[in-house]
Amino acid sequence: MTALRLADELGPDRLTTGAVAEAIGVSQPAIFRHFPTKQALWLAVAQTIRQHMIAGWQEALSAVTLPEKRIAAVIDIQLRTIELHPAIPAILFSRELQVENVDLRQTFAGLLAAFHQILCEELDRGQKAGVFRADIDPADGAVLLISLVQGVAIRWSLGARGFELRSEGKRLLTVQLELFSVLARKEDRT
């Protein structure tokens, strides 16, 4: 997690193995014994984030049963993880991810696909339970929810973290879920 902290302080594209070595009090060759390349170091960071998020999702999903609560819980995990590791949005848009490190990009793409799948399943469950509108494709709804997370995280990052990320995410999620709600659709018709 030192690499994540330094990526936040320096920027992902300016992070060096020398900076990581200095921060943890070892030599740069010692870093290369564990991570033969900088790309391997980034991959380890991504895998740590992945493990943390998946464990958080599993815990959140096991704690609640209603689809709307499960959606809120996994989204809160995403926002909490970003709050704890504010470099994550910058890493996702870094040159390292976009150009130089295919494994890093694939790890994050797989994580995004897993998150999308969870949201699709919960939206589908909510539709079957009569909570969410049946005229919304769960895959499209999941994209909207992911966009909510990404949008609020980017606003938070670009806005010098000038608001409470999780609170703002929860507020916007409440609005989004209301738009998905069967009750909202019925009220529109009256």
Disulfide bonds with the S-S distance in Angstrom:
none
